[in-house]
């Protein structure tokens, strides 16, 4: 992937599912694309004059409802499944083969070219995006915000860690702000099944017992399957679960606000607000390790303690109530 990008002077983007396929420090990396991706990356795909899909099913999330790349953009699609070739984009040039093998062949076959202006332009889009996020990422005040939590996790993430993220806002925040900076790190995320991340993390730990496995979820998502703490404890599967605890299902608030409109009366809070829950105490009641973080400066020590524990661990991070994720720019969006 990177070899082809270097040969033809092209930036590289990924879907959230392929986030750990490239180091995020690589000079050609331009971020995650799609509905849960970054605005800068979506602009790059929208403006590109050629798209090469590598094992991507060109789903609605990846393409923001098939609005990018724009109609008429030349597309090359490499996939081992013949059904995927040209499935959502007609007139695609398809390569039916193993993706790695196809990449190697294509990289050798194409003539080298330089697009320094394009690479510089796309890099500036990404740099500007990071600059826009800097205030929230680097703030040291409480309550903690989710993207701030992701930055703190990036700084302490072991070089061989597996991160398992829940769907929805958890995927959006962790996918865009927990950076994979080491080749031994892996990112896996749920796609459409809230609560999946915790049992999946237990499975990942069973499959890779020598690697740290970190589950990133919200209080809503964790509540689906938190009794599996007993399974993790009984089976000796030492996961670390980070709960973005804002005592609500914040992703539901936007649609609720639309439904309620200007009405002040009603029982809207019953649809998304939870009671304050102490997930650290819940973890301890299962004979697991539990710790609460309320201040940014306390996260590093809490994570180190969870990592050093011989028990499945839960880090209950108190974050800003009902904080809304910034959705990525997509073509046609208002």
C-alpha positions in Angstrom: 0.0 0.0 0.0 2.7 2.5 1.1 5.0 1.3 -1.7 2.4 2.0 -4.3 1.7 5.4 -2.8 5.4 6.3 -2.8 5.8 5.2 -6.4 2.9 7.2 -7.8 3.0 10.1 -5.4 -0.4 9.4 -3.9 -1.7 10.0 -0.3 -3.0 6.9 1.6 -6.3 6.9 3.5 -8.0 4.0 5.3 -11.5 3.0 6.6 -11.9 2.6 10.3 -11.8 -1.1 9.8 -8.3 -0.9 8.2 -7.0 1.8 10.6 -4.0 -0.2 11.8 -2.9 -1.2 8.3 -0.5 1.8 8.2 1.4 3.7 10.9 -0.3 7.0 11.5 3.1 8.6 11.5 3.7 7.6 7.9 4.3 10.7 5.7 1.7 9.6 3.2 -1.1 8.8 5.7 -4.0 11.2 5.5 -6.5 9.7 8.0 -9.7 7.8 8.0 -12.4 8.3 5.4 -16.2 8.1 5.6 -19.1 9.0 7.8 -17.1 8.4 10.9 -13.9 9.6 9.4 -12.2 13.0 9.2 -13.4 16.1 7.3 -9.9 16.6 5.8 -9.8 13.0 4.6 -13.2 13.2 3.0 -12.2 16.4 1.1 -9.1 14.6 -0.2 -11.2 11.7 -1.5 -13.7 14.1 -3.0 -11.1 16.0 -4.9 -8.9 13.1 -6.0 -8.7 12.3 -9.8 -8.2 8.6 -9.2 -9.2 6.3 -6.4 -7.7 2.8 -5.8 -9.7 0.7 -3.4 -7.9 -2.1 -1.7 -10.2 -4.8 -0.3 -12.9 -2.2 0.4 -16.5 -3.1 -0.1 -17.3 0.6 -0.8 -20.0 0.6 1.8 -22.3 3.5 2.7 -20.2 4.5 5.7 -16.9 4.4 3.6 -18.4 6.5 0.8 -20.8 8.7 2.9 -23.8 7.3 1.2 -21.9 6.9 -2.1 -21.3 10.6 -2.5 -17.5 10.2 -2.6 -15.7 9.8 -4.7 -17.8 11.9 -7.0 -19.5 10.4 -10.0 -17.2 10.0 -12.9 -14.0 9.6 -10.9 -11.8 6.8 -12.3 -11.6 3.9 -9.9 -9.4 0.8 -9.6 -10.7 -1.8 -7.2 -8.6 -4.7 -6.0 -10.5 -7.5 -4.3 -10.4 -11.3 -4.0 -14.2 -11.4 -4.0 -15.6 -11.0 -7.6 -19.0 -9.7 -6.2 -17.3 -6.6 -4.8 -15.7 -5.4 -8.1 -17.8 -2.6 -9.4 -20.6 -3.4 -7.1 -21.4 0.2 -6.1 -19.4 2.1 -8.7 -20.0 1.1 -12.3 -17.2 1.4 -14.9 -14.6 0.4 -12.2 -11.4 -1.3 -13.4 -11.4 -4.4 -11.3 -8.4 -6.6 -10.3 -9.7 -10.0 -9.1 -6.9 -11.2 -6.8 -5.4 -11.3 -3.4 -5.0 -7.7 -2.4 -1.3 -8.0 -1.3 -0.4 -9.8 -4.5 -2.3 -7.3 -6.7 -0.6 -4.5 -5.0 2.8 -6.0 -5.6 2.1 -6.5 -9.3 0.6 -3.1 -9.7 3.5 -1.3 -8.0 6.0 -3.0 -10.3 3.9 -2.3 -13.4 3.2 1.4 -13.0 5.6 4.1 -14.0 6.9 6.3 -11.1 5.4 9.8 -10.9 5.6 12.8 -8.6 2.7 14.9 -7.4 4.4 17.1 -4.9 1.8 19.9 -5.0 -1.0 17.4 -4.4 0.8 15.8 -1.5 1.6 19.1 0.0 -2.0 20.3 -0.4 -3.4 17.1 1.2 -0.9 17.3 4.1 -2.0 20.9 4.8 -5.6 19.8 4.9 -4.7 17.2 7.6 -2.4 19.6 9.5 -5.2 22.2 9.6 -7.6 19.6 10.9 -5.3 18.6 13.7 -4.9 22.3 14.5 -8.6 22.7 14.8 -8.7 19.8 17.3 -5.8 21.0 19.4 -7.7 22.9 22.0 -9.8 20.0 23.0 -7.0 17.4 22.7 -4.6 19.3 24.9 -7.0 20.8 27.5 -6.2 19.8 31.1 -9.5 20.9 32.7 -12.4 18.8 33.8 -14.8 17.4 32.9 -12.8 15.3 30.5 -13.9 15.3 26.8 -13.8 12.0 24.8 -11.2 13.2 22.2 -9.1 14.3 25.1 -9.4 10.9 26.6 -8.3 9.3 23.3 -5.2 11.5 23.2 -4.3 10.4 26.8 -4.8 6.8 25.7 -2.5 7.2 22.7 0.3 8.4 24.9 0.2 5.3 27.2 -0.9 2.7 24.7 1.6 -0.3 24.7 3.4 -0.8 21.5 1.8 -4.3 21.0 -1.7 -3.3 22.2 -5.0 -4.4 20.6 -7.7 -1.7 20.9 -11.2 -3.0 20.5 -13.7 -0.1 20.1 -17.4 0.0 20.3 -19.7 1.3 17.5 -21.1 4.8 17.2 -19.4 7.6 18.9 -16.9 5.3 20.5 -15.7 4.2 17.0 -15.7 7.8 15.8 -13.7 9.1 18.7 -11.2 6.3 19.1 -10.9 5.8 15.3 -9.9 9.4 14.8 -8.0 10.2 17.9 -6.4 7.1 19.3 -3.3 6.9 17.0 -1.6 3.7 16.0 2.1 4.7 16.2 3.7 1.3 16.4 3.7 -1.6 13.9 2.6 -4.0 16.6 -0.6 -2.2 17.5 -4.0 -3.3 16.2 -7.3 -1.5 16.0 -10.6 -3.4 15.8 -14.0 -1.8 15.9 -17.6 -2.8 16.1 -19.8 -2.0 13.1 -23.4 -1.7 14.1 -23.8 -3.7 17.3 -23.6 -1.5 20.4 -22.0 -3.3 23.3 -20.0 -5.7 21.1 -16.6 -4.3 22.1 -16.4 -5.8 25.6 -17.1 -9.5 24.7 -15.0 -9.0 21.6 -12.1 -7.8 23.8 -12.4 -10.9 25.9 -12.2 -13.0 22.7 -9.2 -11.0 21.5 -7.4 -11.6 24.8 -8.2 -15.3 24.6 -6.7 -15.3 21.1 -3.7 -13.2 22.0 -2.9 -13.8 25.7 0.5 -12.1 25.5 -0.8 -8.8 24.2 -2.5 -6.0 26.2 -6.2 -5.7 25.1 -7.9 -2.4 25.6 -11.7 -2.1 25.2 -12.9 1.5 24.4 -16.6 1.9 25.1 -19.2 4.2 26.6 -21.4 3.7 29.6 -24.3 2.8 27.4 -22.3 0.2 25.4 -20.6 -1.3 28.4 -23.9 -1.8 30.2 -25.0 -4.3 27.5 -22.6 -7.0 28.5 -20.9 -5.9 31.8 -21.8 -9.2 33.5 -19.1 -10.8 31.3 -16.7 -9.4 33.8 -17.4 -12.6 35.6 -16.4 -14.6 32.5 -13.2 -12.6 32.2 -12.4 -13.0 35.8 -13.2 -16.8 35.9 -11.2 -17.5 32.7 -8.3 -15.3 33.7 -8.6 -13.0 30.7 -7.1 -9.7 31.7 -8.6 -7.0 29.6 -8.6 -3.3 30.3 -11.9 -1.6 29.7 -12.0 2.2 29.4 -15.5 3.5 29.9 -16.3 6.9 28.5 -18.8 7.6 31.2 -21.0 10.6 30.5 -24.1 9.0 32.2 -26.1 9.2 29.0 -26.4 7.8 25.4 -25.1 11.0 23.9 -25.4 9.8 20.2 -29.1 9.7 20.6 -29.5 13.3 21.6 -29.3 14.8 18.1 -32.3 12.9 16.8 -34.2 13.4 20.0 -33.7 17.2 19.7 -35.0 17.0 16.1 -38.0 15.0 17.2 -38.8 17.3 20.2 -38.2 20.5 18.3 -38.9 23.6 20.3 -41.2 21.7 22.8 -40.0 22.2 26.4 -42.4 19.7 27.9 -42.0 16.0 27.6 -39.9 13.2 29.0 -37.0 13.4 26.6 -34.4 12.7 29.2 -35.8 9.2 29.8 -34.7 8.3 26.3 -31.0 8.9 26.8 -30.0 9.9 30.4 -28.8 7.3 32.8 -28.3 7.5 36.5 -24.7 8.2 37.7 -23.0 4.7 37.7 -19.8 3.8 39.4 -18.3 1.2 37.0 -15.2 0.9 39.2 -17.3 -0.4 42.1 -19.2 -2.7 39.8 -15.8 -4.1 38.5 -14.7 -4.6 42.1 -17.8 -6.5 42.9 -16.9 -9.0 40.3 -13.4 -9.3 42.0 -11.9 -7.3 39.1 -9.7 -4.2 39.2 -11.7 -1.0 39.2 -10.5 2.7 39.3 -12.2 6.0 38.6 -10.7 9.0 36.8 -12.2 12.4 37.0 -9.2 14.7 36.2 -7.0 14.5 33.1 -3.8 14.3 35.2 -5.0 11.1 36.9 -5.4 8.9 33.8 -1.8 7.9 33.2 -1.4 6.5 36.7 -4.8 4.8 36.5 -3.9 3.1 33.2 -0.5 2.0 34.6 -2.2 0.5 37.7 -4.7 -1.4 35.4 -1.9 -2.7 33.3 0.1 -3.9 36.3 -3.0 -5.6 37.8 -3.3 -9.3 37.5 -7.1 -8.9 37.1 -9.5 -7.8 34.4 -9.7 -4.0 34.8 -12.2 -1.2 34.3 -11.2 2.4 34.2 -14.3 4.5 34.7 -13.5 7.9 33.2 -16.0 10.6 34.0 -16.6 12.7 30.9 -18.7 15.7 29.9 -22.4 15.0 30.0 -24.0 14.6 26.6 -21.0 15.9 24.7 -21.6 15.6 21.0 -19.1 14.3 18.5 -18.3 16.6 15.5 -19.4 14.7 12.4 -17.2 14.8 9.4 -17.8 16.9 6.3 -19.4 15.0 3.5 -20.3 16.2 0.0 -23.7 17.9 0.0 -23.7 18.4 3.8 -25.2 21.7 5.0 
